Amino acid sequence: MSEGTRPGFETSIQDRPEEEVREPELFRVVLHNDDYTTMEFVVEVLVTIFQKDIDSAFQIMMDVHQKGRGLVGTYTYDIATTKSHHVHSLAREREFPLKCTVERA
């Protein structure tokens, strides 16, 4: 008997099949233009919910205003949907119809 083992107990290492590790799928968060939501509110959403700096928030807001939609960011599904829900909750609270969608990247 080797030193450090107890009678009746043997240890063995079993090989596990290799698991395929994949990067999580990414999703785009997009804000859509409407005729009622103020530009200031859109910038506020971008700064508070998406942690954008003022210059980036202003540029995204202008894309929303001029192009009809603006890409806010690309995130994993859980993060993208959570941020979208926060946008809708804040917009409802402030009585704005701001639309935020999540799309496959």
Backbone as CSV, one residue per row, in Angstrom:
resi,resn,N_x,N_y,N_z,CA_x,CA_y,CA_z,C_x,C_y,C_z
1,MET,0.860,-1.166,0.000,0.000,0.000,0.000,0.903,1.225,0.000
2,SER,0.549,2.179,-0.860,1.377,3.377,-0.930,1.016,4.324,0.198
3,GLU,1.933,5.149,0.508,1.750,6.097,1.578,0.688,7.127,1.180
4,GLY,-0.251,7.460,2.041,-1.252,8.478,1.776,-2.564,7.929,1.234
5,THR,-2.698,6.618,1.027,-3.976,6.071,0.582,-4.539,5.184,1.665
6,ARG,-5.856,5.101,1.685,-6.513,4.257,2.676,-6.968,2.975,1.991
7,PRO,-6.978,1.904,2.706,-7.422,0.638,2.110,-8.876,0.758,1.653
8,GLY,-9.179,0.224,0.476,-10.546,0.239,-0.039,-10.896,1.490,-0.821
9,PHE,-10.023,2.466,-0.836,-10.287,3.695,-1.569,-9.222,3.868,-2.644
10,GLU,-9.664,3.866,-3.843,-8.751,4.116,-4.946,-9.260,5.311,-5.728
11,THR,-8.363,6.087,-6.190,-8.771,7.240,-6.993,-8.371,6.993,-8.427
12,SER,-9.221,7.407,-9.304,-8.886,7.314,-10.724,-9.432,8.559,-11.416
13,ILE,-8.758,8.935,-12.431,-9.167,10.103,-13.200,-9.864,9.611,-14.455
14,GLN,-11.080,10.081,-14.652,-11.819,9.691,-15.842,-11.739,10.814,-16.857
15,ASP,-11.543,10.420,-18.101,-11.522,11.414,-19.180,-12.941,11.840,-19.493
16,ARG,-13.133,13.129,-19.616,-14.422,13.673,-20.029,-14.330,14.028,-21.501
17,PRO,-15.405,13.830,-22.223,-15.365,14.254,-23.631,-15.205,15.771,-23.695
18,GLU,-14.482,16.231,-24.679,-14.260,17.668,-24.829,-15.588,18.368,-25.093
19,GLU,-15.848,19.425,-24.357,-17.055,20.210,-24.562,-16.732,21.355,-25.500
20,GLU,-17.629,21.587,-26.424,-17.434,22.703,-27.352,-17.851,23.993,-26.656
21,VAL,-16.943,24.924,-26.608,-17.216,26.212,-25.984,-17.389,27.231,-27.099
22,ARG,-18.545,27.870,-27.100,-18.838,28.862,-28.133,-19.066,30.218,-27.493
23,GLU,-18.738,31.242,-28.240,-19.040,32.602,-27.811,-20.563,32.775,-27.822
24,PRO,-21.115,33.556,-26.892,-22.570,33.765,-26.897,-22.988,34.588,-28.122
25,GLU,-24.182,34.322,-28.592,-24.720,35.066,-29.733,-24.952,36.517,-29.306
26,LEU,-24.718,37.443,-30.224,-24.860,38.861,-29.911,-26.107,39.443,-30.560
27,PHE,-26.641,40.480,-29.900,-27.864,41.138,-30.349,-27.668,42.652,-30.335
28,ARG,-28.237,43.314,-31.346,-28.172,44.777,-31.438,-29.371,45.380,-30.722
29,VAL,-29.120,46.478,-30.033,-30.194,47.261,-29.426,-30.345,48.516,-30.281
30,VAL,-31.578,48.759,-30.740,-31.855,49.851,-31.665,-32.979,50.727,-31.105
31,LEU,-32.777,52.051,-31.161,-33.836,53.001,-30.813,-34.481,53.487,-32.100
32,HIS,-35.795,53.699,-32.053,-36.550,54.124,-33.233,-37.138,55.519,-33.023
33,ASN,-37.187,56.271,-34.102,-37.712,57.631,-34.062,-39.233,57.629,-33.931
34,ASP,-39.740,58.642,-33.280,-41.187,58.905,-33.249,-41.370,60.416,-33.202
35,ASP,-42.596,60.862,-33.286,-42.864,62.303,-33.350,-43.062,62.953,-31.982
36,TYR,-42.919,62.196,-30.901,-43.246,62.736,-29.588,-42.103,62.722,-28.584
37,THR,-41.253,61.737,-28.652,-40.157,61.632,-27.693,-39.145,62.742,-27.948
38,THR,-38.775,63.448,-26.894,-37.844,64.562,-27.060,-36.410,64.060,-27.252
39,MET,-35.630,64.885,-27.923,-34.219,64.557,-28.132,-33.490,64.491,-26.794
40,GLU,-33.859,65.361,-25.876,-33.223,65.388,-24.563,-33.458,64.079,-23.813
41,PHE,-34.676,63.550,-23.926,-34.978,62.292,-23.253,-34.162,61.146,-23.853
42,VAL,-34.027,61.109,-25.170,-33.240,60.068,-25.826,-31.788,60.131,-25.344
43,VAL,-31.231,61.321,-25.268,-29.858,61.472,-24.764,-29.786,60.988,-23.318
44,GLU,-30.763,61.339,-22.504,-30.791,60.890,-21.105,-30.803,59.366,-21.011
45,VAL,-31.617,58.721,-21.843,-31.687,57.258,-21.866,-30.323,56.673,-22.230
46,LEU,-29.699,57.241,-23.243,-28.407,56.729,-23.704,-27.315,56.877,-22.643
47,VAL,-27.377,57.965,-21.898,-26.372,58.205,-20.856,-26.652,57.339,-19.623
48,THR,-27.900,57.274,-19.188,-28.210,56.577,-17.933,-28.311,55.064,-18.079
49,ILE,-28.925,54.586,-19.136,-29.131,53.143,-19.281,-27.960,52.473,-19.999
50,PHE,-27.410,53.162,-21.004,-26.362,52.549,-21.822,-24.961,53.077,-21.503
51,GLN,-24.845,53.958,-20.529,-23.571,54.524,-20.085,-22.750,55.133,-21.235
52,LYS,-23.435,55.803,-22.158,-22.755,56.500,-23.258,-22.294,57.865,-22.759
53,ASP,-21.171,58.350,-23.300,-20.766,59.712,-22.972,-21.668,60.667,-23.767
54,ILE,-21.666,61.924,-23.415,-22.576,62.900,-24.020,-22.398,62.977,-25.535
55,ASP,-21.163,62.997,-26.015,-20.925,63.099,-27.460,-21.477,61.889,-28.215
56,SER,-21.230,60.689,-27.702,-21.757,59.474,-28.340,-23.285,59.451,-28.284
57,ALA,-23.825,59.830,-27.139,-25.281,59.858,-26.983,-25.914,60.838,-27.965
58,PHE,-25.300,61.996,-28.130,-25.821,62.991,-29.059,-25.780,62.451,-30.490
59,GLN,-24.696,61.782,-30.870,-24.573,61.246,-32.225,-25.613,60.156,-32.491
60,ILE,-25.805,59.272,-31.527,-26.824,58.219,-31.680,-28.209,58.847,-31.762
61,MET,-28.480,59.838,-30.912,-29.772,60.523,-30.937,-30.012,61.158,-32.306
62,MET,-28.976,61.751,-32.903,-29.126,62.362,-34.233,-29.390,61.299,-35.304
63,ASP,-28.772,60.130,-35.176,-29.073,59.031,-36.097,-30.536,58.631,-35.989
64,VAL,-31.021,58.528,-34.758,-32.428,58.189,-34.542,-33.305,59.243,-35.197
65,HIS,-32.991,60.487,-34.975,-33.802,61.600,-35.493,-33.743,61.696,-37.022
66,GLN,-32.558,61.581,-37.592,-32.397,61.792,-39.036,-32.619,60.531,-39.870
67,LYS,-32.219,59.388,-39.362,-32.303,58.142,-40.138,-33.489,57.264,-39.749
68,GLY,-34.176,57.624,-38.669,-35.326,56.843,-38.230,-34.987,55.773,-37.206
69,ARG,-33.724,55.460,-37.058,-33.283,54.470,-36.076,-31.801,54.669,-35.793
70,GLY,-31.390,54.256,-34.615,-29.985,54.389,-34.242,-29.520,53.185,-33.456
71,LEU,-28.370,52.647,-33.857,-27.778,51.515,-33.158,-27.155,52.005,-31.860
72,VAL,-27.617,51.431,-30.760,-27.119,51.834,-29.448,-25.914,50.991,-29.042
73,GLY,-25.973,49.695,-29.300,-24.874,48.816,-28.927,-25.197,47.377,-29.242
74,THR,-24.206,46.521,-29.064,-24.347,45.089,-29.301,-23.996,44.363,-28.006
75,TYR,-24.909,43.492,-27.575,-24.790,42.842,-26.274,-25.236,41.386,-26.380
76,THR,-24.981,40.620,-25.335,-25.570,39.284,-25.254,-27.077,39.452,-25.086
77,TYR,-27.815,38.366,-25.330,-29.275,38.446,-25.319,-29.829,38.975,-23.993
78,ASP,-29.367,38.436,-22.889,-29.897,38.846,-21.581,-29.664,40.326,-21.315
79,ILE,-28.483,40.801,-21.621,-28.178,42.210,-21.395,-28.992,43.087,-22.339
80,ALA,-29.079,42.704,-23.606,-29.830,43.494,-24.587,-31.304,43.606,-24.201
81,THR,-31.921,42.501,-23.823,-33.341,42.551,-23.470,-33.575,43.298,-22.163
82,THR,-32.662,43.170,-21.220,-32.798,43.908,-19.958,-32.731,45.411,-20.207
83,LYS,-31.769,45.843,-21.019,-31.649,47.268,-21.326,-32.882,47.763,-22.083
84,SER,-33.387,46.964,-23.006,-34.591,47.337,-23.746,-35.786,47.509,-22.802
85,HIS,-35.927,46.597,-21.846,-37.015,46.709,-20.860,-36.851,47.970,-20.010
86,HIS,-35.623,48.310,-19.644,-35.388,49.535,-18.866,-35.777,50.767,-19.675
87,VAL,-35.449,50.766,-20.966,-35.834,51.890,-21.828,-37.344,52.038,-21.849
88,HIS,-38.058,50.941,-22.081,-39.521,51.013,-22.159,-40.134,51.436,-20.822
89,SER,-39.581,50.958,-19.726,-40.107,51.346,-18.408,-39.929,52.842,-18.155
90,LEU,-38.736,53.349,-18.436,-38.479,54.776,-18.231,-39.322,55.625,-19.175
91,ALA,-39.467,55.181,-20.418,-40.277,55.930,-21.382,-41.744,55.979,-20.940
92,ARG,-42.278,54.850,-20.474,-43.667,54.841,-19.996,-43.825,55.765,-18.794
93,GLU,-42.844,55.717,-17.896,-42.881,56.561,-16.703,-42.940,58.043,-17.075
94,ARG,-42.225,58.408,-18.132,-42.179,59.812,-18.579,-43.217,60.113,-19.663
95,GLU,-44.030,59.107,-19.988,-45.116,59.231,-20.979,-44.610,59.532,-22.390
96,PHE,-43.531,58.832,-22.782,-43.004,58.909,-24.143,-43.201,57.558,-24.821
97,PRO,-43.472,57.559,-26.121,-43.663,56.294,-26.841,-42.374,55.740,-27.447
98,LEU,-41.233,56.021,-26.863,-39.953,55.600,-27.419,-39.921,54.087,-27.603
99,LYS,-39.554,53.663,-28.800,-39.488,52.250,-29.121,-38.024,51.804,-29.154
100,CYS,-37.764,50.677,-28.525,-36.430,50.085,-28.468,-36.570,48.620,-28.841
101,THR,-35.806,48.175,-29.848,-35.901,46.786,-30.277,-34.564,46.087,-30.115
102,VAL,-34.641,44.747,-30.083,-33.466,43.889,-29.996,-33.475,43.000,-31.227
103,GLU,-32.364,42.992,-31.981,-32.248,42.205,-33.206,-30.979,41.385,-33.168
104,ARG,-31.013,40.262,-33.857,-29.778,39.461,-33.981,-28.710,40.268,-34.695
105,ALA,-27.493,40.168,-34.197,-26.387,40.914,-34.811,-25.872,40.201,-36.057
